[in-house]
Amino acid sequence: MEFAAAATCCPVLFTKDTNNGQFFAGAMFGFKPGENFAPSLEERGGFDPLMLRREGFFISGQQIAIDRDHARFSETEGEPLFDDAGQPAAALRAVQRTLGEIHAGMEQTHAFIAELSALRLIEPIDISLTFTDGERLSLEGLYTVSLDRLRDVDDVAVLRLFRAGHLQLAYTMAGSLRHLGRLARLRNQRT
């Protein structure tokens, strides 16, 4: 659900989960862990990632779990999670909606990835960058949609991709790669 919004401001790429080897999609805001060249909503062009909105909250079976040590939580400041009657307050209801959207989006993303994988449309991408401060980076373990292979897909599969909304997502991901240069420029400006 977030691909189109993310692709307006940053590259959207696949990588593999080191625990199970499965692909997952992610928005790239920097080139190294902890690096973020679009920390504010304005710098992300209004894109407000669900994963950022849910920070500190997790789904555990049918329950919502919290990481009490997360910086988001305080005993003295902020909005309460429950009202005086013990019911979810507005802040917690917003998190519940966010977690629901994440859950639904993950199912859709798994279907998208499964379809692309079955058609062998996911390919590794080599990203090598040299910055104005002289630092060189080679990013490994990233994947994108192969537009060359997509052009060779038979019409029946293309129609299936189209009907599922996956064709648009594939082109959206491929088009988001243009933001790699913008991220590199932002990094050069800040170092």
Sequence and secondary structure as in RCSB ss.txt:
>XXXX:A:sequence
MEFAAAATCCPVLFTKDTNNGQFFAGAMFGFKPGENFAPSLEERGGFDPLMLRREGFFISGQQIAIDRDHARFSE
TEGEPLFDDAGQPAAALRAVQRTLGEIHAGMEQTHAFIAELSALRLIEPIDISLTFTDGERLSLEGLYTVSLDRL
RDVDDVAVLRLFRAGHLQLAYTMAGSLRHLGRLARLRNQRT
>XXXX:A:secstr
  HHHHHTTS EEEEE TTT  EEEEE   SSTT  S  STTTTTT   HHHHTTTEEEETTEEEE TTSTT  S
SSS  SB TTSSB HHHHHHHHHHHHHHHHHHHHHHHHHHHHHTT EEE  EEEE TTS EEEE SEEEE HHHH
HTS HHHHHHHHHHTHHHHHHHHHHHTTHHHHHHHHHHHH 
